[in-house]
Amino acid sequence: MITTCLTAMLLLANAILAADAAVSAATNAPLNDVLSGAQSKTIPLTLIIDDPAPCIQVYWWHVAERQNTDKPTLKSGEPILRDVPVTFASEVADVLQRRGIKGKFSVLPYPAGLGSIAHGFQGYPRADVERWLAIVRRKIAPRMDITPEILTHTKAIDLATHKLLSENERQWSTHQTAETLTPYIAEALRILKSVDLPATGVTSPWDFGGQVEPEYQRAIMNAQQQVNGRRQTWYFLHQSGELSFQSKVVRREGDGWLVSIVSQCPDVFWQTLETKETSEAYVRSVADQLLTENGQRGRAADLFRAGTPIVMLAHWQSLFSNGRKTGLRVLDEVGRRVQTAWGSRVRWVTCFELAQEIATGKHSWSDGRSNKK
């Protein structure tokens, strides 16, 4: 199932990049000439970072399961690093701060089934876990929404015994209801709240909840109300290669609402995992897939030209790049290009801020539809 999800992600990325090439080829008009009327107003951008956890990269466990080994490797045969230095969180925070980037940052509450981040977990010093959480609270949470990526992002867990089940969380979710999903999501929210990282939304590990989405949506709203007293929330599950805006309100209950935030940019950083290439030219070439130096080409530029809010996607492991941190350098370069090419014509927002604009209809872009029902 992990292989299926990775394959789908890569196919989506290729399809989006191919479509973007066609869009870019079809028009030679500079962005300054294209943007007019409603499109001349500021376009929001947000960055989703999936899979962060203290001290580890959960991707090691994903590949270990797929390869049925305790020594997982990349396609190249290079061993995958299991541990991530605590200092990497500070390096990510520095890039976000330097480039003014806002968005969403997952924190796995029970990473890889090793234990709760509230109490420390096996194999890693409690002090290191606490240092990582302190960095997130102090340097990342002020500009990024925090969400759980449900509990483990590996095997599902029995809430009564805290033993791991035979199914991973994605598989487990396919036969659940709102009644069984609510306490599972609530436990994830509760752990984050206990470490002073209250969550504004929820992130699906893989495509968790996708096959029972109406039940999942109810459960998210129920769990947020129970744990955080929050009636307005959002979740990340879907990706899309469309140019028209795909994020939308999916549920309303009185003054409460739930927004599905959809990523419309592929994780271009992922390719840095599978290569030892780290040159400046390589970094620039990967950044070009989102935004060229002049702001005229790339997936983000095509969304900007269409007047569509830009939801970018990255993963902890795609920024870490198996210890080379090439992906983080690409993110820094993309952030620099956003500043220099677009300036005040765009604004970074958190995912919850974007969800608020969608739910209330109080936004500065025109997406050709209304979410107010």
Secondary structure, DSSP 8 states (H G I E B T S, - for coil): -HHHHHHHHHHHHHHHHHHHHHHHHH----HHHH--GGGGS-EEEEEEEE---SSB-THHHHHHHHHTSSS-B-TTS-B---B--THHHHHHHHHHHHHT--EEEE--SSGGGS--TTT--TTS-HHHHHHHHHHIIIIITTTEEEE--SS-SSEEE-TTT--EEEEEHHHHHTT--HHHHHHHHHHHHHHHHHTT---SEEE-STTTTGGGHHHHHHHHHHHHHHHH--SEEEEEEEE---SS---EEEEEETTEEEEEEEE-S--GGGGGGG-----HHHHHHHHHTT--TTSSSSHHHHHHHTT--EEEEEEHHHHHGGGT-HHHHHHHHHHHHIIIIIGGGEEE--HHHHHHHHHH---SS--SS----
